[in-house]
Amino acid sequence: MLDNSYTHILIVSSQILKDATSFFSRGTPNLVTVIPAMDHIDQRLTSDSLDTKFHPAICASLNVAKRTLNHYYTMTDLSEVYRIAMVLHPRHKLTYFKNVKWEQEWIDTARDVVRDEFECSYASREVEGDKDGQPEAAHEENEATNTNIFDNLPALSAPTANDGHDELERYLSTDPKPIGDALAWWSHPKHAADFPRLSRMALDYLSIPATSVAVERVFSHGRLLLTHVRNRLSAQTTCVLLCLGNWSLLGLIKDSDVVKVASLSDVEDDEDPMEEYMMDLGWDSINL
């Protein structure tokens, strides 16, 4: 019984961890993928640890794994970016936290975190179309053209975009939307116009990578590119070659692009190694 249970749970746990590792290693996952993935692993470990068909030793091992996972999962509470990213994803908003049965106090905290960041860093930003005195000018123009006093009553005038709810409240007041690419959704001209400031905040947070895998890959590729016999490549050429390799895999490179890259200088023309060497030595007045 112990051997069969152990083999089964080992296969299941290994598959979950293997899939999670593969999932976070491919491409560049953003912060929105972290919390649902961690919740799924936690839920599976919890259900298996309470399953009476497994030997008590296996259940105890699963509890240890669950505590270890939660030790690192709670680290996300120290950073507000995870909750902000989840709320600003149109597919999740605050509904995700309710569906996974977060405590209401935690949900309210997540909402307050987003509100505080929006008001502190984005609500007062100027956006295209902002003009000082525009509402007053429009009101004066209406008064000049309309002689009937009831045409100018504020209570009877058409509501402006800022009446009722602000951008964040208007966004949260609607139901989640079944979309996959949140960055494309927020970049759409219609949504960017409806939420000019909130869209900037969403693009900032939803573009944050969840892991350092992509950055580490760039360093690895850069070390392969800048070998000891090619250590004087210019920064521009290095950047172009790195982009060329990645974009080629995506089919984004044209023949004309390759010709332009081939015509670039490998070494910057204004670089004088001896002059740079003398400047480095001159800081402490060394006499040669």
C-alpha positions in Angstrom: 0.0 0.0 0.0 2.8 2.4 0.9 4.8 1.6 -2.2 1.8 2.1 -4.6 0.7 5.3 -2.9 4.2 6.6 -2.8 4.7 5.9 -6.5 1.4 7.5 -7.5 2.0 10.7 -5.5 5.6 10.9 -6.6 4.5 10.8 -10.3 1.7 13.4 -9.7 3.9 15.8 -7.8 6.8 15.4 -10.2 4.5 16.2 -13.1 3.1 19.3 -11.5 6.5 20.6 -10.6 7.9 19.7 -14.1 5.0 21.4 -15.8 5.4 24.5 -13.6 9.1 24.7 -14.3 8.5 24.4 -18.1 5.7 26.9 -18.0 7.7 29.6 -16.3 10.8 28.9 -18.4 9.3 29.3 -21.8 8.9 32.8 -23.2 8.6 35.6 -20.7 5.7 35.0 -18.3 4.4 38.1 -16.5 3.3 38.6 -12.9 -0.3 37.6 -13.6 0.7 34.0 -14.2 2.4 33.6 -10.8 -0.5 33.7 -8.4 -2.9 31.3 -10.3 0.0 28.8 -10.8 1.0 28.9 -7.1 -2.7 28.6 -6.1 -3.1 25.5 -8.2 0.0 23.8 -6.8 -1.1 24.7 -3.2 -4.6 23.4 -3.9 -3.2 20.1 -5.2 -0.8 19.6 -2.3 -3.6 20.4 0.1 -6.1 17.9 -1.4 -3.5 15.1 -1.6 -2.3 15.6 1.9 -5.8 15.2 3.2 -6.5 12.1 1.1 -7.0 9.1 3.4 -6.0 6.6 0.8 -2.4 7.7 1.2 -0.2 6.5 4.0 0.3 8.9 6.9 4.0 9.2 6.0 3.1 10.5 2.6 0.5 12.9 3.9 3.1 14.2 6.3 5.6 14.7 3.4 3.0 16.6 1.4 2.3 18.9 4.4 6.1 19.6 4.6 6.1 20.5 0.8 3.0 22.7 1.3 4.6 24.6 4.2 7.8 25.1 2.1 5.7 26.3 -0.8 3.8 28.7 1.4 7.0 30.0 2.9 8.0 31.4 -0.5 4.4 32.1 -1.7 3.9 34.5 1.3 6.9 36.5 0.0 4.6 37.9 -2.7 2.7 39.7 0.1 5.8 41.8 0.6 5.5 43.1 -2.9 2.4 45.0 -4.1 3.1 44.5 -7.8 1.6 41.0 -7.9 -1.8 42.2 -6.6 -1.8 45.3 -8.8 -1.0 43.2 -11.9 -3.8 40.8 -11.1 -6.4 43.5 -10.6 -5.3 45.3 -13.8 -5.7 42.2 -15.9 -9.2 42.5 -17.6 -9.7 38.8 -17.2 -9.2 38.7 -13.5 -9.8 42.1 -11.8 -11.0 41.5 -8.2 -13.2 38.5 -9.3 -10.3 36.1 -9.3 -9.7 36.7 -5.6 -13.3 36.1 -4.9 -13.4 32.9 -6.9 -10.5 31.4 -5.0 -12.1 32.4 -1.8 -9.7 35.0 -0.5 -10.8 36.7 2.7 -12.7 39.9 2.1 -10.1 41.8 4.1 -7.4 40.7 1.7 -9.6 41.6 -1.3 -10.2 45.1 0.1 -6.5 45.4 0.7 -5.7 44.5 -2.9 -8.2 47.2 -4.0 -6.7 49.8 -1.8 -3.2 49.0 -3.0 -4.2 49.6 -6.6 -6.1 52.7 -5.6 -3.2 54.2 -3.7 -0.7 53.5 -6.5 -3.0 55.0 -9.2 -3.7 58.2 -7.2 -0.1 58.6 -6.3 1.6 58.0 -9.6 -0.9 58.1 -12.4 -4.1 60.0 -11.6 -2.5 63.4 -12.0 -0.6 62.6 -15.2 -1.3 64.7 -18.2 -2.6 62.8 -21.2 -3.3 63.7 -24.8 -6.4 65.9 -25.1 -6.0 67.6 -21.7 -6.4 71.4 -22.0 -6.5 73.8 -19.1 -9.8 75.6 -18.9 -11.5 73.5 -21.5 -14.7 72.8 -19.5 -15.0 76.4 -18.5 -14.6 77.5 -22.1 -17.2 75.1 -23.3 -19.6 76.3 -20.6 -19.1 80.0 -21.6 -19.7 79.1 -25.3 -22.9 77.4 -24.4 -24.1 80.4 -22.4 -23.3 82.7 -25.3 -25.3 80.7 -27.8 -28.2 79.5 -25.6 -30.4 82.3 -24.2 -32.8 79.9 -22.4 -31.6 79.6 -18.8 -32.8 76.0 -18.6 -30.4 75.0 -21.4 -27.5 75.9 -19.1 -28.7 74.2 -15.9 -25.8 71.9 -14.6 -28.3 69.3 -13.6 -29.7 69.0 -17.1 -26.3 69.1 -18.9 -24.8 66.0 -20.4 -22.4 64.1 -18.1 -18.7 64.4 -18.7 -16.3 61.5 -18.8 -15.2 62.3 -15.2 -18.7 62.3 -13.7 -19.8 59.4 -11.5 -16.8 57.1 -11.3 -13.1 57.8 -12.1 -11.1 55.6 -14.4 -10.3 52.9 -11.8 -13.8 52.8 -10.5 -15.3 52.6 -14.0 -12.9 49.8 -14.9 -13.6 47.7 -11.7 -17.4 48.2 -12.1 -17.5 46.1 -15.2 -17.3 42.3 -15.4 -14.1 40.5 -16.3 -13.5 40.0 -20.0 -12.3 36.7 -21.6 -9.1 37.9 -23.1 -5.7 36.4 -23.4 -3.3 39.2 -24.3 -3.8 41.9 -21.7 -1.1 44.2 -23.1 -2.9 44.2 -26.5 -6.2 44.9 -24.8 -4.9 47.9 -23.0 -3.0 49.2 -26.0 -6.1 49.2 -28.1 -7.0 52.8 -29.1 -10.5 52.5 -27.7 -9.4 51.3 -24.2 -6.5 53.7 -24.1 -9.0 56.5 -24.8 -11.5 55.3 -22.2 -8.8 54.8 -19.6 -5.9 57.2 -20.6 -4.2 57.1 -17.2 -5.1 53.7 -16.0 -4.0 52.1 -19.3 -0.5 53.5 -18.7 -0.4 52.0 -15.3 -1.7 48.7 -16.6 1.0 48.5 -19.3 3.7 49.3 -16.8 2.7 46.5 -14.4 1.6 43.9 -16.9 4.8 44.1 -18.8 6.9 43.2 -15.7 8.5 39.7 -16.2 7.8 37.2 -13.5 11.2 35.5 -13.7 14.7 36.5 -14.6 15.0 33.7 -17.2 14.8 36.0 -20.1 17.5 38.3 -18.6 19.8 35.4 -17.8 19.4 34.2 -21.4 20.4 37.6 -22.7 23.6 37.5 -20.5 24.3 34.0 -21.7 23.9 34.9 -25.4 25.9 38.0 -24.9 28.8 36.0 -23.4 28.7 33.7 -26.4 28.7 36.7 -28.7 31.4 38.7 -27.0 34.2 36.2 -26.9 37.8 37.0 -26.0 38.6 37.4 -29.7 35.6 39.7 -30.3 35.7 41.8 -27.1 35.7 45.1 -28.9 32.4 45.0 -30.6 30.5 48.3 -30.2 27.4 48.4 -28.1 25.2 49.2 -31.1 26.6 46.1 -33.0 26.1 43.9 -30.0 22.6 45.0 -29.5 21.8 44.5 -33.2 23.3 41.0 -33.3 21.3 39.9 -30.2 18.1 41.2 -31.6 18.9 39.6 -35.0 19.2 36.2 -33.4 15.9 36.5 -31.5 13.9 38.1 -34.3 15.2 35.5 -36.9 13.5 32.7 -34.9 10.2 34.6 -35.1 10.5 35.2 -38.8 10.7 39.0 -38.4 14.0 39.5 -40.2 14.1 40.6 -43.9 17.1 40.4 -46.3 17.4 44.2 -46.2 17.8 44.1 -42.4 20.7 41.6 -42.7 22.4 43.9 -45.3 22.2 46.9 -42.9 23.6 44.9 -40.0 26.5 43.6 -42.2 27.4 47.2 -43.1 27.8 48.4 -39.5 31.2 49.0 -38.1 32.4 46.5 -35.5 34.4 49.1 -33.6 33.4 52.6 -32.7 35.4 55.1 -34.8 36.0 57.6 -32.0 37.3 55.1 -29.5 41.0 55.6 -28.6 42.2 52.8 -26.3 45.4 54.6 -25.3 43.5 57.8 -24.4 41.1 55.8 -22.3 44.0 54.1 -20.6 45.7 57.4 -19.8 42.5 58.8 -18.4 42.2 55.8 -16.1 45.7 56.3 -14.9 45.4 60.0 -14.4 42.9 60.0 -11.7 45.5 59.5 -9.0 48.3 61.5 -10.7 50.5 58.5 -11.5 53.6 59.5 -13.4 54.6 57.3 -16.3 
